[in-house]
């Protein structure tokens, strides 16, 4: 009886050695996702609900309203005109979102005056603008 048990144990060890290379630890193949690599389009940013309020709060009061004397030099960011001004005025670069004039100005790395002049936008608002551009800058 001992011989049969030893034989079965030896056979199990042999089979385990043969099949072990086929079985890999699935956790070895998982690559951790960094926060930066999360797709911003999973929870899209809405232009009318999230971007326009940023413009209303930080931009229109100072320089980007139709009533200011800076028009037509600066884009008008009022709710009815902002989208067309940004898209057709080439302030948004869909191919390279981080190179968009809009993003560079609010992020503070562009040549020229950083926007808004009174002080930098909160980081989460800058990120919303970039996420909106990364998702194709929809007029939603």
Backbone bond lengths (Angstrom), bond angles and torsions (degrees), N, CA, C in turn:
res aa  C-N    CA-C-N  psi(-1)  N-CA   C-N-CA  omega(-1)  CA-C   N-CA-C  phi
1 X - - - 1.438 - - 1.525 110.62 -
2 X 1.351 115.09 -38.41 1.446 120.20 179.13 1.520 110.99 -60.74
3 X 1.302 117.89 -36.81 1.447 122.48 -177.78 1.523 110.80 -66.66
4 X 1.339 116.84 -40.94 1.463 120.96 178.78 1.526 110.47 -64.82
5 X 1.319 117.19 -42.73 1.458 121.97 179.28 1.524 110.74 -64.69
6 X 1.330 117.59 -41.59 1.457 121.98 178.65 1.522 109.89 -66.09
7 X 1.339 116.23 -40.31 1.450 120.71 178.63 1.531 110.88 -63.19
8 X 1.330 117.22 -45.27 1.467 121.18 179.59 1.527 110.95 -62.97
9 X 1.313 116.38 -41.49 1.469 120.29 179.16 1.524 109.81 -64.17
10 X 1.338 116.41 -43.41 1.472 120.34 178.84 1.517 111.07 -63.02
11 X 1.332 116.67 -41.18 1.459 121.45 179.10 1.531 110.64 -63.82
12 X 1.311 117.56 -42.54 1.468 121.37 178.11 1.528 111.07 -62.48
13 X 1.333 116.02 -41.39 1.475 119.20 178.69 1.524 110.14 -65.30
14 X 1.339 117.74 -42.17 1.456 121.79 178.41 1.526 110.95 -61.58
15 X 1.322 116.82 -46.02 1.479 120.54 178.81 1.527 111.21 -63.39
16 X 1.306 115.68 -40.18 1.461 119.44 178.88 1.524 110.51 -62.55
17 X 1.316 117.30 -40.40 1.466 121.00 179.15 1.531 111.63 -67.25
18 X 1.330 115.97 -35.66 1.457 119.71 179.89 1.532 112.31 -70.37
19 X 1.332 116.23 -39.83 1.455 120.14 -175.27 1.529 113.97 -93.29
20 X 1.295 118.13 -11.93 1.474 121.24 -177.82 1.523 113.17 -57.63
21 X 1.347 119.91 -42.22 1.464 118.26 179.62 1.526 113.25 -63.30
22 X 1.325 117.48 -24.36 1.463 120.26 179.27 1.517 112.28 -76.11
23 X 1.289 115.85 -24.86 1.452 120.66 -178.54 1.518 108.41 -97.35
24 X 1.291 116.10 109.07 1.462 119.03 177.26 1.506 108.73 -106.52
25 X 1.249 114.60 158.22 1.459 120.20 177.54 1.527 107.90 -73.89
26 X 1.319 117.88 116.36 1.459 121.06 -177.09 1.528 111.68 -61.08
27 X 1.303 117.24 -24.26 1.458 120.02 -179.32 1.524 112.03 -71.92
28 X 1.347 117.45 -21.57 1.459 120.39 177.45 1.524 111.27 -68.85
29 X 1.342 116.92 -24.77 1.448 121.01 -175.77 1.527 112.78 -92.42
30 X 1.302 118.89 -6.13 1.459 121.89 -178.71 1.516 108.99 -85.40
31 X 1.315 115.48 126.15 1.456 120.87 177.15 1.523 107.83 -98.72
32 X 1.314 116.99 126.19 1.466 117.86 178.58 1.526 110.88 -62.26
33 X 1.316 115.86 142.56 1.461 121.67 179.35 1.511 108.12 -95.49
34 X 1.321 114.91 128.60 1.455 118.11 176.14 1.521 108.41 -85.36
35 X 1.303 116.56 159.82 1.465 121.63 -179.99 1.521 109.96 -58.48
36 X 1.337 118.10 -38.77 1.457 121.77 -177.05 1.521 112.94 -65.99
37 X 1.357 117.40 -24.72 1.448 119.23 -176.20 1.530 112.88 -90.81
38 X 1.308 118.63 0.08 1.461 121.45 178.33 1.529 108.25 -69.74
39 X 1.306 115.73 133.14 1.461 121.18 -178.46 1.526 110.13 -67.30
40 X 1.343 117.83 116.61 1.465 119.54 -178.81 1.522 113.29 -70.20
41 X 1.327 116.50 -12.84 1.463 119.60 -177.68 1.523 112.98 -84.32
42 X 1.332 116.68 -5.27 1.468 119.44 175.89 1.524 109.09 -62.07
43 X 1.317 116.68 -44.16 1.466 122.73 173.64 1.521 106.58 -117.37
44 X 1.329 117.26 86.43 1.464 119.56 -172.05 1.523 113.40 -63.19
45 X 1.314 113.80 150.01 1.456 121.55 174.79 1.523 106.90 -87.47
46 X 1.325 116.61 131.53 1.462 121.08 -179.16 1.520 110.14 -96.67
47 X 1.321 114.68 124.55 1.461 121.11 -177.81 1.523 111.56 -56.32
48 X 1.324 115.94 -51.26 1.473 119.59 -174.84 1.528 112.89 -69.85
49 X 1.329 116.89 -31.95 1.469 120.15 -175.40 1.522 114.25 -94.63
50 X 1.335 118.17 -24.80 1.457 120.14 -174.14 1.522 114.96 -121.83
51 X 1.330 117.64 -34.73 1.470 120.38 -178.36 1.527 110.65 -85.62
52 X 1.312 117.60 -47.58 1.475 120.75 178.58 1.534 111.82 -55.54
53 X 1.343 120.21 -43.79 1.472 118.79 177.26 1.538 113.77 -60.51
54 X 1.331 117.30 -31.41 1.472 119.87 175.40 1.524 109.06 -64.36
55 X 1.320 116.54 -46.13 1.461 120.48 179.06 1.522 110.94 -62.58
56 X 1.325 115.96 -42.90 1.469 119.53 179.93 1.524 111.59 -61.34
57 X 1.306 116.55 -41.50 1.463 120.41 -176.45 1.525 113.17 -76.73
58 X 1.331 117.41 -38.99 1.458 119.55 -170.37 1.526 115.49 -111.71
59 X 1.335 118.57 -20.20 1.462 120.18 -169.43 1.529 114.61 -114.71
60 X 1.314 116.84 -45.01 1.457 119.84 -174.56 1.522 113.17 -68.17
61 X 1.306 116.25 -32.32 1.461 119.60 179.91 1.528 111.29 -65.79
62 X 1.309 116.53 -31.66 1.453 120.51 -173.86 1.529 113.70 -92.60
63 X 1.323 118.51 -59.18 1.461 119.88 -170.14 1.522 116.24 -139.99
64 X 1.325 118.89 -22.03 1.457 120.89 -167.32 1.523 114.81 -101.45
65 X 1.302 117.56 20.72 1.472 120.53 174.98 1.522 108.14 -92.75
66 X 1.307 116.23 153.09 1.459 121.69 -178.98 1.529 111.37 -59.08
67 X 1.318 116.74 -28.37 1.461 121.03 -176.70 1.532 113.77 -76.39
68 X 1.340 118.29 -12.52 1.459 120.00 -179.29 1.524 111.44 -80.44
69 X 1.292 115.90 151.70 1.465 120.91 -176.11 1.529 113.07 -75.49
70 X 1.330 118.83 -2.14 1.466 121.26 -178.86 1.521 112.87 -79.65
71 X 1.343 117.14 -11.69 1.453 120.53 178.76 1.520 108.36 -72.24
72 X 1.304 123.63 137.32 1.459 131.07 9.70 1.532 114.30 -96.22
73 X 1.321 118.83 12.70 1.461 121.33 -178.97 1.530 110.98 -66.32
74 X 1.297 116.99 -43.78 1.465 121.59 -179.48 1.526 109.83 -101.67
75 X 1.338 117.27 151.54 1.469 118.32 176.76 1.532 110.43 -69.85
76 X 1.308 114.78 144.47 1.459 120.92 175.89 1.533 106.69 -84.78
77 X 1.318 116.67 126.19 1.456 120.98 -176.30 1.522 112.83 -111.65
78 X 1.313 115.96 27.31 1.466 119.99 175.16 1.526 107.69 -71.50
79 X 1.332 117.96 155.94 1.472 120.41 -175.75 1.530 114.72 -53.19
80 X 1.311 118.08 -36.61 1.462 119.49 -176.14 1.533 113.65 -79.65
81 X 1.327 118.42 -21.47 1.461 120.91 -175.01 1.531 115.14 -116.15
82 X 1.303 117.89 -16.84 1.470 121.67 -170.77 1.525 113.45 -55.32
83 X 1.310 117.23 -47.49 1.461 118.95 -175.20 1.526 111.09 -59.88
84 X 1.314 117.32 -52.48 1.473 120.71 -179.28 1.528 111.43 -62.04
85 X 1.313 116.65 -39.71 1.471 120.40 179.45 1.527 110.75 -60.90
86 X 1.319 116.96 -42.93 1.465 120.60 -177.48 1.526 112.22 -73.14
87 X 1.318 116.84 -43.62 1.466 120.65 -176.77 1.524 111.20 -73.69
88 X 1.320 116.96 -53.55 1.462 119.81 -176.25 1.527 112.67 -77.65
89 X 1.317 116.83 -19.61 1.457 120.86 175.03 1.524 112.43 -84.96
90 X 1.329 116.20 2.45 1.466 124.18 176.87 1.530 113.25 60.36
91 X 1.322 115.84 37.81 1.461 121.42 174.83 1.535 111.23 -87.19
92 X 1.342 115.44 -8.59 1.462 121.96 -177.80 1.527 108.25 -120.89
93 X 1.331 116.25 128.69 1.456 122.44 178.71 1.531 107.23 -113.53
94 X 1.319 116.21 103.00 1.462 120.23 -176.76 1.521 112.79 -72.49
95 X 1.315 117.21 -27.60 1.464 120.54 179.82 1.534 111.40 -73.88
96 X 1.327 116.28 -40.20 1.463 121.86 179.43 1.530 108.31 -130.93
97 X 1.344 117.21 80.60 1.463 120.91 -174.20 1.531 114.70 -52.11
98 X 1.350 116.93 -37.98 1.468 119.95 -178.53 1.523 112.14 -68.81
99 X 1.339 117.42 -10.44 1.463 121.41 177.52 1.524 112.19 -100.85
100 X 1.317 116.98 4.75 1.465 120.83 178.28 1.525 109.56 -64.02
101 X 1.308 116.64 135.99 1.465 121.18 178.56 1.523 109.87 -58.50
102 X 1.321 117.01 -42.83 1.471 120.95 178.86 1.528 110.32 -55.90
103 X 1.318 117.00 -50.49 1.463 120.49 -179.12 1.531 111.60 -64.40
104 X 1.316 117.38 -46.17 1.468 120.33 -178.29 1.524 111.48 -61.02
105 X 1.320 116.72 -37.83 1.467 119.75 -179.80 1.528 111.72 -67.65
106 X 1.328 117.59 -45.69 1.472 118.84 -178.22 1.521 111.90 -77.47
107 X 1.330 116.61 -25.63 1.457 120.44 179.73 1.529 110.74 -77.53
108 X 1.334 115.98 -26.01 1.461 119.88 175.11 1.499 115.54 95.13
109 X 1.340 117.94 16.62 1.455 119.77 -179.80 1.521 113.06 -112.85
110 X 1.314 117.70 10.47 1.460 119.53 -176.55 1.520 111.21 -91.12
111 X 1.311 112.65 163.52 1.457 119.15 172.42 1.517 106.30 -78.31
112 X 1.285 117.68 138.62 1.456 120.82 -178.30 1.510 110.59 104.28
113 X 1.292 114.48 -165.10 1.464 120.50 -176.63 1.526 109.54 -77.55
114 X 1.319 115.74 129.85 1.459 120.17 175.24 1.515 108.94 -77.37
115 X 1.314 116.08 148.15 1.449 121.12 -175.79 1.527 111.32 -113.29
116 X 1.288 115.14 143.67 1.464 128.90 -10.86 1.531 110.27 -78.40
117 X 1.338 116.38 151.89 1.467 120.13 -177.53 1.535 115.03 -57.19
118 X 1.332 119.88 -35.40 1.471 117.93 -178.80 1.528 114.14 -64.18
119 X 1.333 118.26 -21.49 1.459 121.20 -178.57 1.503 111.05 163.02
120 X 1.309 116.26 157.56 1.458 122.44 -176.13 1.531 111.39 -65.56
121 X 1.324 115.49 145.44 1.466 121.51 175.01 1.522 109.86 -65.40
122 X 1.327 117.92 154.29 1.466 120.11 171.88 1.536 109.56 -59.06
123 X 1.310 116.45 144.44 1.469 121.58 -175.50 1.524 113.40 -56.22
124 X 1.340 117.94 -37.38 1.466 118.89 -179.25 1.523 111.33 -67.02
125 X 1.318 118.35 -29.35 1.474 120.71 177.63 1.527 110.37 -74.98
126 X 1.322 116.72 -37.49 1.468 120.68 175.28 1.534 109.03 -62.79
127 X 1.318 116.88 -42.06 1.463 120.94 179.48 1.524 110.88 -65.20
128 X 1.324 118.12 -38.02 1.474 121.18 177.44 1.528 110.44 -60.34
129 X 1.323 116.34 -43.46 1.469 120.37 179.15 1.520 109.88 -62.17
130 X 1.328 117.68 -45.95 1.461 120.89 179.45 1.532 110.75 -64.16
131 X 1.312 118.31 -43.21 1.464 121.31 178.93 1.525 111.13 -61.65
132 X 1.318 116.92 -39.92 1.466 120.81 178.18 1.529 109.85 -61.59
133 X 1.318 116.76 -43.20 1.467 120.25 178.92 1.532 110.31 -66.71
134 X 1.330 117.41 -44.00 1.472 121.55 -179.49 1.528 112.02 -59.32
135 X 1.314 116.34 -29.02 1.480 120.41 -179.17 1.523 112.26 -90.37
136 X 1.324 116.63 15.07 1.458 119.97 175.44 1.511 114.51 97.01
137 X 1.329 118.51 8.12 1.460 123.34 178.81 1.532 112.00 47.43
138 X 1.345 116.75 56.77 1.459 118.50 -178.65 1.532 111.81 -72.62
139 X 1.303 114.63 151.13 1.466 120.57 176.34 1.528 106.75 -91.21
140 X 1.329 115.21 71.77 1.464 120.97 -175.82 1.503 111.82 -110.35
